Amino acid sequence: MATAMPTLRRNWLVTMRAYQWTYFVGTLATGILTVGLAYLAYHSIGGGRAGGGFAAAAGTADYLGYVTVGAAASMFTVRMVLWVAKAQITEQREGTLESQVLAPARRLPYLVGVGLQSLTTTVVEVVVMLAFAVMIGVRLPAPDPVTLLAAFVAASVAVFGISVPLSAIMITAGEAHITQNTLFVAMGLLCGFTFPPAYLPDPLRWLGEALPVTSALRALRAATLDHAPLSAAAPDLLLCLALGLAYLIVGLRLLGPAERVAIQRGGSA
Amino acid sequence: MIVTRELRKTYPAKRTLFRRSGGTETRAVDGLSLSIPPGAVTGLLGLNGAGKTTTIKIIATLLHPTTGTITVDGLDVVRDARAVRRRINLIAGGERMVYARLTGRENLWYFGQLYDVPRATLRARIDELLELVGLPDAADTLVERYSRGMRQRLSIARGLINQPAYLLLDEPTLGLDAPIARDLRAVVARLAQEGVGVLLTSHYLAEVEELCGHVYVIDRGRLVAEGSPTALTAGTRLPHTVELTLAEAAPAVSVAVGALGAEVETGLDAEGRPTYVLRSPDDLAGELATAVVRAGGAIVRLEVNPPTLEDAILAMAAPAPVS
């Protein structure tokens, strides 16, 4: 934590000076738009009812609740990936990667510090988005608090874990936009943020299962929409944690060589 | 002591996504063996592309060598990188290495945390370093509002935040105003006196001559010479230049000057007075003055220009192959 907390503080100082309110508006607007559009489609096109096929595929007939949880998870995922995965390439662009690597501090607590910033920001943003959802008439059932907490922790590990190898890819490739947007598109299609993955062909469904966000979403929905006890959500929680930790370990092993590639590319004389 | 043995670094040919660029691999460092003792400033010189920055980055643990070993007080820079990082720091000129949207004080605080400097001493050390680099009044100003020189000074303070046992300086005075550069040289000399081992690369060779007791000269990654700046300059046998102006022409003087055996150019200055320029591997100023006076000449001006370290480096660097 000796590195994590100073990094959290540094990031807050930089963020508040660089972006102020615009930093929060972008992600929040995406979440609100997702829920708002789902609400309009549900009432204007669906006549206030989801088809039977949806209930069978999603495990719930509550379409708006399903999308609201998905939108909250999406906000959290995008925020975490954008900050944790881009932390090192941002250092590189700002000319501070070498001074960062030169210090004896380990990468994991440094990235945890960046992740904590995403986490605190997302909590506030999700509360605002949920308030909007309630305001437009989405009914959110009381969640099982223990399952919700466990799902939140597992989802945090999962998204953090997947961000670390992505960070290595970004600094190796020397670019962020193609890498991050490819992941966002893949996750949007495969993980079930706004529609059940059961609608997908089997190969894509299995591909989605390789991303820990998919099982994290199932656990979050079980906690919030189904009021499921911890034991019922445990298989998804364990899968999510195992995948997240696997990505994290691979990412941490890739990060050192990736940093050297980035520094080497910076100058070879 | 920092010791490198048979250090080599090869950069592979560049690749695009689908194919190699067709270029060949580049050998940036080629069998370099150096020793950087504590308590002294050691110079590393060479022309652009000689491999100085790559060498420094390898010693700083930022890059891995292709082959060869580097130890810092017995610690291997690849295997024991984290322990080595606690003992060293790097200051590179012309690079930012500090956060633009933090103040100078916040930058030093953050890096102090990364180096695990105890909180009890960090505040005092930050104040001391800000004073040292002349930034106490700008301590709470955002770095994005600093001039280039101020950023460089902050980068120097960052490089000293962990009180390194070894300091790697890669063009540290690049972009600094002359008084600040002079102050930095004084700081480097003082650090060396206090026991810090310093490795310095600089294009300002007067700086190297002033600070370094021992200098390594490299060319295309290979060591071509080493020694004190004086010994290196003397070793090249480059000519000393002596410029002489007489009050009036005297044939006996021309004969006496010619007898010294040096390469001689004669001419007239703006006021029509005879001038002689002598080039010789030895300093002929004393012999020349004696010979001129004995021949009845009246000396108006006598200027001696010994070869500089810069002349020596240029002479040692073989011309690059034409490709």
Interface residues (C-beta under 8 A of the other chain):
Chain A: A2 T3 P6 T7 R10 L13 V14 R17 A18 E94 G95 T96 E98 S99 Q100 V101 L102 A103 P104 A105 R106 R260 I263 Q264 G267 S268 A269
Chain B: Y11 T26 A28 N48 G49 A50 G51 K52 T53 T54 K57 A60 T61 L62 L63 H64 R82 A83 R85 R86 N89 L90 A92 E95 R96 M97 V98 Y99 A100 R101 L102 E106 W109 Y110 F111 Q113 L114 Y115 D116 L142 S155 R158
